[in-house]
Amino acid sequence: MKPILLPLILIGSVLFSPARTTAQITVGDTLTTQTGATDTVTASVIEWDRAKPHETKYGEARDLLTGATRDLSWLDIHAHTLYAGRTFSTAPNEAADNLLIVRDGSITVTIGVTHKVLGPGGIGLFAAGERPTFVNTTTGNASCYLLSFRAKGKVDRNRAKRAGGPVLLDWPELVMKKTDKGESRPIFSRPVAWLHKIDMHATTLDPSQVSHPQHMHRNEEIILLRSGHVRMHIAGGYRKAAGGDLVFLPSGVPHDLENGDTGRCEYFALQWEP
């Protein structure tokens, strides 16, 4: 998915350029000004196996994507591996909305007086200002993705509160609907502090199925592969992707997802409206 001037860097196929823009953000109750890059993230497949882990106090982290998009002044995506008994949380006075997706293992999420254990495929959505804590209470490692985002505009914490507070859903709780191509699981469609609406669902495709005919839409999109081996048809080219990989699709880019013929694939799809 920072008030510094970024050099031109290529990570996988994600491009960061030194173009800049100004957006207003809120930290606590104070309105401040953020300067950051504009439209720096291109259509890309970020491969789990190529993202090198680096050591942290709680285990390991992988830097997957950082930059700005048409609608987001800041998009930051990391993967975190928690060793047994270790804890991490979002930064104090976090001025971003956050989305947690558990990759493997079990993670106990605490926010306020609420505690919930999320296993593989579990989801947590937290508005700016909410500070969840994530604990691995098992004897093995647990890993997750953490997506943080700010829109190019003003934050509205009251909008997030009216939507009902944090979302915590474990994979078995998601309602599954059979389709002619496999399965679909709607997860949420709601506002958060920075966005008027964020939508998320999970799709399971049977072998040799295509998500949709190649299409495009105004909204930006992130696809996160839970399992399987697919081909992403992005504009006029193809990129392979597998379980653990992440795909970013900018506004207006033609795309579709083609499953292979050896088994099912499963993925999350995320879109938003600023």
GIFEN-V232932 format. One record per run of one state. SS is the DSSP state (H for helix, E for strand, - for the rest). FROM is the first residue (numbers start at 1). LEN is the number of residues. If there is no record, write none. Layout:
<<SS;FROM;LEN> <SS;FROM;LEN>>
This chain:
<<-;1;8> <E;9;3> <-;12;2> <E;14;3> <-;17;4> <E;21;7> <-;28;2> <E;30;7> <-;37;7> <E;44;3> <-;47;1> <H;48;3> <-;51;2> <E;53;3> <-;56;3> <E;59;9> <-;68;4> <E;72;11> <-;83;4> <E;87;3> <-;90;7> <E;97;8> <-;105;2> <E;107;5> <-;112;2> <E;114;5> <-;119;4> <E;123;4> <-;127;6> <E;133;3> <-;136;6> <E;142;10> <-;152;5> <H;157;6> <-;163;4> <E;167;3> <-;170;1> <H;171;3> <-;174;3> <E;177;2> <-;179;3> <E;182;9> <-;191;6> <E;197;9> <-;206;4> <E;210;1> <-;211;4> <E;215;1> <-;216;5> <E;221;7> <-;228;1> <E;229;6> <-;235;2> <E;237;6> <-;243;3> <E;246;4> <-;250;5> <E;255;5> <-;260;5> <E;265;9> <-;274;1>>
